[in-house]
């Protein structure tokens, strides 16, 4: 909001109180001339993963009620940005149900602006979160060790790689629960 003060001189009395010059002050308030400011956004999930990527939310802080909002989610991994719009109804409004499954893993950037009722947009408010993909490592069944021999190299199946990544990027090895008596021993993630 901005105010302008205009002073006007009148040659004749407008109030019929006294003759001569009268001066009146008129205050004109320009609602909405300045853009929305002082607001922020924060992504509510970090990391973003397969469990929550279809229902991401973010929250405005200090938003101007009645302002229109526009947002864009993008990924450092590329992909097509996800956009949305709406109207602020609460100062600290949460926006829910944003589906980010179409964005690849990487640093997710949210950029949001508020626009007042005459179309003036405020500066973008931003936040970031990491989008990760869960890697699944499952020890192969039927692995055995002969009593007294050293442990074998335990084999596994790994899935969930992103892009062109594959098992060649993994280092380390699986281990097992210690013990030498005959029986079954769980295979553990070890240094993998």
PyMOL commands that set and color helices and strands:
alter all, ss='L'
color gray80, all
select helices_A, chain A and resi 167-169
alter helices_A, ss='H'
color red, helices_A
select strands_A, chain A and resi 2-10+22-30+40-43+56-61+68-75+78-87+94-98+106-115+125-131+136-139+156-159+175-176+187-188
alter strands_A, ss='S'
color yellow, strands_A
deselect
rebuild
show_as cartoon
